[in-house]
């Protein structure tokens, strides 16, 4: 039996959407309020989906405690109450858009997850704005 198990998580973080190689005018035109030089924050909601075959012996796809611990270590501890641009190494040269944050989260979790699983990251920046990343 193949299915997907989900674990939800939450973190708060500040960021600024800005490209150093663009003028201030172009950054303001493209990113608008998200280009605030004093940053702005979001209450991010995260859904991590793991897809695979259920183990017939245990009845588990994955022990969700394992997934919980990976998310805690790789996402919550790394991003919560942080300025993504200034405190999270992955965004030193990567614009912390919702798309890029989901990409980074995917790769941090995938590196810790058994390769037999497929992974999906759903990241809500607001209640109405979210992205889904399933890997290359």
C-alpha positions as MATLAB code, in Angstrom:
seq = 'XXXXXXXXXXXXXXXXXXXXXXXXXXXXXXXXXXXXXXXXXXXXXXXXXXXXXXXXXXXXXXXXXXXXXXXXXXXXXXXXXXXXXXXXXXXXXXXXXXXXXXXXXXXXXXXXXXXXXXXXXXXXXXXXXXXXXXXX';
ca = [
       0.000    0.000    0.000;
       1.466    3.369   -1.071;
       0.354    6.541    0.690;
       1.465    9.926    2.017;
       1.822   10.860    5.684;
       1.975   14.536    6.667;
       3.473   16.417    9.580;
       2.641   20.075   10.211;
       5.046   22.606   11.688;
       5.232   26.334   12.245;
       7.934   28.977   12.439;
       8.146   32.770   12.543;
      10.826   34.528   10.560;
      11.747   37.889    9.082;
      13.110   38.496    5.617;
      13.679   41.059    2.919;
      13.253   40.298   -0.751;
      16.179   42.056   -2.373;
      18.781   41.467   -5.056;
      22.125   43.133   -4.403;
      22.841   43.302   -8.135;
      19.708   45.420   -8.794;
      19.163   49.099   -8.100;
      17.031   50.164   -5.149;
      14.423   51.360   -7.644;
      14.215   48.007   -9.433;
      14.052   46.108   -6.130;
      11.218   48.361   -4.949;
       9.389   47.966   -8.264;
       9.634   44.157   -8.319;
       9.322   43.293   -4.617;
       7.218   46.223   -3.340;
       6.558   46.154    0.413;
       8.571   42.927    0.707;
      11.690   44.990   -0.099;
      11.457   46.944    3.176;
      15.087   47.642    4.187;
      14.080   47.072    7.823;
      12.681   43.617    6.929;
       9.211   42.200    7.613;
       7.987   38.942    9.106;
       5.669   36.033    8.469;
       4.109   33.285   10.541;
       4.979   30.378    8.258;
       3.003   27.154    8.309;
       4.689   24.072    6.912;
       3.287   20.732    5.796;
       5.815   17.993    5.103;
       4.495   15.021    3.135;
       6.367   11.731    2.994;
       5.211    9.198    0.394;
       6.107    5.537    0.205;
       5.072    1.983    0.935;
       3.562    1.018    4.278;
       5.640   -1.550    6.154;
       3.396   -4.627    6.488;
       5.040   -5.578    9.816;
       4.623   -2.254   11.633;
       1.732   -0.742    9.680;
       3.801    2.467    9.502;
       4.853    4.367    6.422;
       7.283    6.226    8.676;
       7.420    6.718   12.410;
       6.138   10.312   12.598;
       8.373   10.929   15.629;
      11.349   10.556   13.273;
       9.836   13.105   10.874;
       8.970   15.415   13.790;
      12.586   15.329   15.005;
      13.994   16.021   11.516;
      11.666   19.012   11.055;
      12.527   20.331   14.526;
      16.260   20.108   13.887;
      16.421   21.168   10.240;
      13.636   23.776   10.067;
      12.293   25.006   13.381;
      15.656   25.307   15.157;
      17.280   26.770   12.042;
      14.577   29.289   10.971;
      12.284   30.116   13.903;
      12.586   33.691   15.185;
      15.440   34.373   12.785;
      16.160   36.973   10.160;
      16.502   34.663    7.167;
      18.712   37.068    5.205;
      21.168   37.641    8.031;
      21.054   34.567   10.269;
      20.436   31.579    7.997;
      23.501   30.610    5.923;
      21.453   29.125    3.070;
      20.095   32.622    2.293;
      23.387   34.508    2.326;
      23.240   34.590   -1.489;
      19.705   33.306   -2.120;
      16.663   35.584   -2.037;
      14.377   34.187    0.721;
      11.168   34.023   -1.306;
       8.587   31.424   -0.304;
       9.719   29.426   -3.335;
      13.362   29.440   -2.248;
      12.515   28.752    1.399;
      10.504   25.669    0.334;
      13.427   24.559   -1.869;
      15.907   24.898    1.002;
      13.602   23.086    3.444;
      13.112   20.257    0.944;
      16.842   19.686    0.592;
      17.547   19.939    4.333;
      14.874   17.335    5.120;
      15.643   15.101    2.115;
      19.268   14.814    3.260;
      18.102   13.349    6.600;
      15.300   11.151    5.252;
      15.598    7.558    4.074;
      15.981    7.812    0.260;
      13.137    5.318   -0.267;
      10.661    8.121    0.482;
       9.326   10.792   -1.856;
       9.035   14.209   -0.231;
       6.647   17.138   -0.642;
       7.010   20.535    1.024;
       3.982   22.828    1.288;
       4.893   26.208    2.750;
       2.255   28.799    3.652;
       3.620   32.332    3.825;
       0.131   33.623    4.604;
      -3.253   31.943    4.858;
      -3.789   32.628    1.151;
      -0.269   32.386   -0.283;
       1.587   29.086   -0.400;
       3.974   27.088   -2.544;
       4.458   23.354   -3.034;
       7.807   21.785   -3.895;
       8.255   18.103   -4.742;
      11.857   18.050   -5.934;
      13.422   18.112   -9.344;
];
